[in-house]
Amino acid sequence: MCIAAEIRWMRATARAALEAGWREGVTASGVGYRYTRPAPRYPEQFFWDSCFHAVAWSRLDPARARAELRTLVAAQRPDGLIGHTVFWGRPVRWSRAHLYNVVSRGDGATWTIQPPFLGWAWAEVAARSPDDPGFAAEGIAPIAAFHEWLERERGDGDGLVGILQPDESGMDASPAYDRPLGLRAHPRPGFLAVVRFNRRRRYRYRDVVADGGFHAVDVLVNTALALSWEGLARLGHPAARERAERVTRSLVDRLYDRSRGLFFAEGPDGRPLHVSTWAALAPLALDGLPDDIARRLVDEHLLHPRRYWLPYPVPSTSAEERTFRPGRIGRVAPRYWRGPTWLFSTVPLLIGMLRLGYRDAATDLVLRTARLVRRSGFREYYNPYSGEGLGAGPFATSAIALDALERVAAVS
């Protein structure tokens, strides 16, 4: 396949998927919103989906990309939090109220987080917005306020921040948290007890920790935070580069396992959770990651044909993990994030591959991704062996495949 031909095809199909999810309106209080829903079954605005939607939109219509991110920061609370899920123009659905991380049904957004990619996404969109030169500076204050909230409410003193539920990692059903949660792991029935425990404490992280609740230091969340600080540096924040370097150093010092060559989350007891998921590779995206560590991530894990370099990479969990489930068992869909490929992972890993000079492998990755989308369309996730599309569809967030193709084309 030719990358140029794939880009031409992908631009048309990505535009259709993004436009199908586009939503505009005005709330009862007069706040306008313009964003992309991931799929019909997910009508709300989701934090990290929106970041990826904006980056995809920036390849097609930068004005919509800017509107997407402006809508996200319009949901920022006075204390700086931008919630995981924003319920524009409607209350929380009754059918989901017991699962959403809200204190009351009237809340306009959840009280929990997702991987904070906002600074990175804002910088990417700003770089493709020459007709709106003020957009870059516009993002500095709200993104910095969100980072300050994370540091104040979730910080551990070394630049890293904690999570209080697995869904805050972005990978809701990640097997990484099975050991500390047991029957309370997402999406087992006991997970509702975790939600209730945290809701009673109004999702205050330090209260949850003090009362013995689940908490963890997640690799992907902190990688996204470092990447967001790097984005703020590109936007012109004077202290952002130093903050990005601090988070990156702490990731290496605290979460990197030199014997295994992977990053692992830290559980409630302070011990590493030795489960290899794509989060273990995510620090590849960081400019400040030492090259020797980055190359081990690529050579020993990402490109390993029995771990992550499957026919349709990158699986959400290493194929060598006992919890790996790539697709359907009979008519039963897999527990997502336990093996299926999600296209959320493609661009962060690709950024590192290109920085390190793995151009051939990067080209192979984006062409396999294009072949996956041609086979099954824009789906929520895919079987990494057969390419079967699974979950919701059309899934607008998977349009990030266009950005991946464009990145490789730019250096070829």
Backbone hydrogen bonds, N-H to C=O, Kabsch-Sander energy under -0.5 kcal/mol:
donor,donor_aa,acceptor,acceptor_aa,energy
6,E,2,C,-2.3
7,I,3,I,-2.6
8,R,4,A,-2.0
9,W,5,A,-2.1
10,M,6,E,-3.0
11,R,7,I,-2.7
12,A,8,R,-1.2
13,T,9,W,-2.0
14,A,10,M,-3.2
15,R,11,R,-1.9
16,A,12,A,-1.8
17,A,13,T,-2.0
18,L,14,A,-2.6
19,E,15,R,-2.9
20,A,16,A,-1.9
21,G,17,A,-0.9
22,W,18,L,-0.6
22,W,19,E,-0.8
23,R,35,Y,-3.2
25,G,33,Y,-1.8
27,T,31,V,-2.8
30,G,27,T,-2.1
32,G,30,G,-0.5
33,Y,25,G,-2.6
35,Y,23,R,-2.2
37,R,21,G,-3.1
37,R,35,Y,-0.5
39,A,42,Y,-0.8
42,Y,39,A,-2.0
45,Q,86,V,-2.1
46,F,44,E,-0.6
47,F,84,H,-2.7
50,S,46,F,-2.9
51,C,47,F,-1.7
52,F,48,W,-2.0
53,H,49,D,-3.2
54,A,50,S,-2.6
55,V,51,C,-1.8
56,A,52,F,-2.4
57,W,53,H,-3.3
58,S,54,A,-2.1
59,R,56,A,-1.5
60,L,57,W,-2.1
61,D,57,W,-4.0
64,R,61,D,-0.9
65,A,61,D,-1.7
66,R,62,P,-2.5
67,A,63,A,-2.2
68,E,64,R,-2.4
69,L,65,A,-1.8
70,R,66,R,-2.7
71,T,67,A,-2.3
72,L,68,E,-1.7
73,V,69,L,-2.3
74,A,70,R,-1.4
75,A,71,T,-0.6
75,A,72,L,-1.2
76,Q,73,V,-1.6
77,R,81,L,-2.9
80,G,77,R,-2.0
83,G,81,L,-0.5
84,H,112,T,-2.6
86,V,45,Q,-2.9
87,F,108,G,-2.8
88,W,86,V,-1.0
90,R,87,F,-1.3
92,V,105,R,-1.3
96,R,93,R,-1.7
97,A,93,R,-1.2
99,L,96,R,-1.8
100,Y,96,R,-2.4
102,V,100,Y,-1.9
107,D,104,S,-1.9
110,T,85,T,-2.1
111,W,101,N,-3.0
117,F,115,P,-2.1
121,A,117,F,-2.5
122,W,118,L,-2.9
123,A,119,G,-2.1
124,E,120,W,-2.2
125,V,121,A,-2.5
126,A,122,W,-2.8
127,A,123,A,-2.0
128,R,124,E,-0.7
128,R,125,V,-1.0
129,S,126,A,-1.7
132,D,129,S,-1.9
135,F,132,D,-2.0
138,E,134,G,-1.8
139,G,135,F,-1.0
139,G,136,A,-1.0
140,I,136,A,-0.5
140,I,137,A,-1.0
141,A,137,A,-0.6
143,I,139,G,-2.0
144,A,140,I,-2.5
145,A,141,A,-2.2
146,F,142,P,-1.8
147,H,143,I,-2.5
148,E,144,A,-2.4
149,W,145,A,-2.0
150,L,146,F,-2.3
151,E,147,H,-2.5
152,R,148,E,-2.7
153,E,149,W,-3.2
154,R,150,L,-2.4
155,G,150,L,-0.7
155,G,151,E,-1.0
156,D,160,L,-2.0
162,G,154,R,-1.3
163,I,216,A,-2.8
168,E,165,Q,-1.4
169,S,166,P,-1.8
170,G,167,D,-1.4
172,D,170,G,-0.9
174,S,171,M,-2.2
177,Y,174,S,-1.2
178,D,175,P,-1.6
181,L,177,Y,-1.5
182,G,178,D,-3.2
184,R,181,L,-2.4
185,A,182,G,-1.7
188,R,185,A,-2.2
190,G,183,L,-0.9
191,F,188,R,-2.4
192,L,189,P,-1.6
193,A,190,G,-1.3
194,V,190,G,-0.9
194,V,191,F,-0.5
195,V,191,F,-2.0
196,R,192,L,-2.5
197,F,193,A,-2.4
198,N,194,V,-2.3
199,R,195,V,-2.7
200,R,196,R,-2.2
201,R,197,F,-0.7
201,R,198,N,-0.5
202,R,199,R,-2.0
203,Y,198,N,-3.0
204,R,201,R,-1.9
205,Y,203,Y,-0.8
208,V,204,R,-2.3
209,V,205,Y,-2.6
210,A,206,R,-2.3
211,D,207,D,-1.9
212,G,209,V,-1.7
213,G,208,V,-3.1
216,A,163,I,-1.9
217,V,266,E,-2.2
218,D,216,A,-0.7
222,N,218,D,-1.6
223,T,219,V,-2.4
224,A,220,L,-2.8
225,L,221,V,-1.8
226,A,222,N,-2.2
227,L,223,T,-2.7
228,S,224,A,-2.3
229,W,225,L,-2.3
230,E,226,A,-2.3
231,G,227,L,-2.1
232,L,228,S,-2.4
233,A,229,W,-2.0
234,R,230,E,-1.7
235,L,231,G,-1.6
236,G,232,L,-1.0
236,G,233,A,-0.6
237,H,232,L,-2.6
240,A,237,H,-0.9
243,R,239,A,-1.8
244,A,240,A,-2.7
245,E,241,R,-2.2
246,R,242,E,-2.0
247,V,243,R,-2.3
248,T,244,A,-2.3
249,R,245,E,-2.5
250,S,246,R,-2.2
251,L,247,V,-2.4
252,V,248,T,-2.0
253,D,249,R,-3.0
254,R,250,S,-2.6
255,L,250,S,-0.5
255,L,251,L,-2.2
256,Y,251,L,-0.6
256,Y,252,V,-0.9
257,D,262,L,-3.1
258,R,256,Y,-0.8
260,R,257,D,-0.6
261,G,257,D,-2.1
262,L,257,D,-1.2
263,F,280,A,-1.2
264,F,255,L,-2.7
266,E,217,V,-2.0
267,G,265,A,-0.5
267,G,271,R,-2.9
270,G,267,G,-2.1
273,L,265,A,-2.8
274,H,272,P,-0.9
275,V,273,L,-2.3
277,T,275,V,-0.9
278,W,316,S,-2.1
280,A,277,T,-2.0
281,L,278,W,-1.5
282,A,278,W,-0.9
284,L,281,L,-2.2
285,A,282,A,-2.3
286,L,283,P,-2.1
289,L,286,L,-1.3
294,A,290,P,-2.4
295,R,291,D,-2.8
296,R,292,D,-1.4
297,L,293,I,-2.0
298,V,294,A,-1.8
299,D,295,R,-3.2
300,E,296,R,-2.2
301,H,296,R,-0.6
301,H,297,L,-0.7
302,L,297,L,-2.9
303,L,298,V,-2.8
304,H,301,H,-1.3
307,R,304,H,-1.6
308,Y,301,H,-0.9
308,Y,304,H,-1.2
309,W,304,H,-2.4
310,L,308,Y,-1.9
312,Y,384,P,-2.4
316,S,340,P,-1.7
318,S,276,S,-2.6
319,A,307,R,-2.3
321,E,318,S,-1.8
324,F,321,E,-1.6
325,R,338,R,-3.5
329,I,332,V,-2.4
330,G,328,R,-0.6
332,V,329,I,-1.9
333,A,331,R,-0.5
336,Y,334,P,-0.9
338,R,335,R,-1.2
341,T,382,Y,-2.9
342,W,314,V,-0.7
345,S,342,W,-1.1
346,T,343,L,-0.6
347,V,343,L,-0.6
349,L,345,S,-1.7
350,L,346,T,-2.3
351,I,347,V,-2.5
352,G,348,P,-1.3
353,M,349,L,-2.2
354,L,350,L,-2.7
355,R,351,I,-2.0
356,L,352,G,-2.0
357,G,353,M,-0.6
357,G,354,L,-0.7
358,Y,353,M,-2.7
359,R,357,G,-1.7
362,A,358,Y,-2.3
363,T,359,R,-2.6
364,D,360,D,-2.3
365,L,361,A,-2.5
366,V,362,A,-2.3
367,L,363,T,-2.1
368,R,364,D,-2.3
369,T,365,L,-2.2
370,A,366,V,-2.3
371,R,367,L,-2.3
372,L,368,R,-2.1
373,V,369,T,-2.2
374,R,370,A,-2.5
375,R,371,R,-1.9
376,S,372,L,-2.4
377,G,373,V,-2.8
379,R,377,G,-1.2
380,E,390,L,-0.6
380,E,392,A,-2.2
381,Y,390,L,-1.8
382,Y,341,T,-2.1
383,N,388,E,-2.3
387,G,383,N,-2.3
390,L,381,Y,-3.3
395,F,378,F,-2.9
396,A,38,P,-3.0
396,A,394,P,-0.7
398,S,395,F,-1.3
399,A,396,A,-2.3
400,I,397,T,-1.7
401,A,398,S,-1.8
402,L,399,A,-2.0
403,D,399,A,-0.6
404,A,400,I,-1.9
405,L,401,A,-2.0
406,E,402,L,-2.4
407,R,403,D,-2.2
408,V,404,A,-1.7
409,A,405,L,-2.4
410,A,406,E,-1.8
411,V,407,R,-0.7
411,V,408,V,-1.0
412,S,408,V,-0.8
412,S,409,A,-0.5
